[in-house]
Amino acid sequence: MAVEDRTLGKGARKERSSHRVNVNFSGDAYKVLTDIAERKGQTVSGVLRDALALEKLYDETILQNGRILVEREDGSLREVIRP
């Protein structure tokens, strides 16, 4: 997102290095999020950044006609399919 930088003069733009986002979660979803953060020793923001990275990987893979597979402990493979 470009923002106006008044120190560079009228109309000058520079990219922000970080952005604040407000998100509403149900109580159950927020508990899942905080449980994951606690288990991984991360912040809630860190868990959300990881989730976004996985979503990007999934999206790019599907766009290239690829598949995401999960290997179970017994060696069996399951395909991740989302609606």
N, C-alpha and C positions, 0 to 999 in steps of 0.2 A: 504494500500500500504506500503510495507516495503521499507525503505531507508537505505542506508549504513550510519552508525554512526562512523565517523573517531575517535571519542574519545574513543570508545570501542575496537578499534583495527581493522585491515584489515579484511574485510568480515563480521564484526558484523552487525547485522540488528536490527532495532527497528521500531515499528509502529508509523506513524505520527498521531497526534491527530486531525489535520484538513488538508484540501486540498483546493487549489485554483483551480477553474474551470472557463474557459472562454466559454461563450455560446453566439451565435448570435441569436437574435430574430428579427422578422419583426417589423416594427413600430407599427402596430396594437397590436401584441402580447405583446410588451414591455409596451404599454399604459395600457393594461389590467393588467399586472403584477404590474405596479406602482400604478394604481388605487386601486387594492386590498391591496397593502402594506400601502397606505395612509389611506384607510378606516379602516384597522385593527390596525393601529399604529405600524406597523412592518417594518423591512427592507425588501428589495427585496430578500435578502438571506433567511430571515426568512420565507417568503411566499414560496420560492422554497423548503425549508426543509419541510414545512407543506405539500406541494404538493407531495413530495417524500414519506412522511409517508402515505398519502392517497393512493398513487399508490401501495405501499407495502401491505397495508391492502386489497385493491382490488385484487391484484395478489394472495395473500395467500388465500383469501376467495374463489376465483374462482378455484384455484388449489385443494381445498378441496370440490369441487362441491357445494359451497355455493352461495348465491345471496346477492347483495347489494340493499337494498330497501330504498327509500326516502318517508317519510310521509309528505304529504301536510297539509296545515293549515286546510283544510276541512276533514282531516282524511283519505283521499284516499292514496293508496300506489302506487308508481311507481318503477319499477326495473331499475337500472342503467345498461345499456348494452353498451359496447364499441366494436368497430371493432377489 
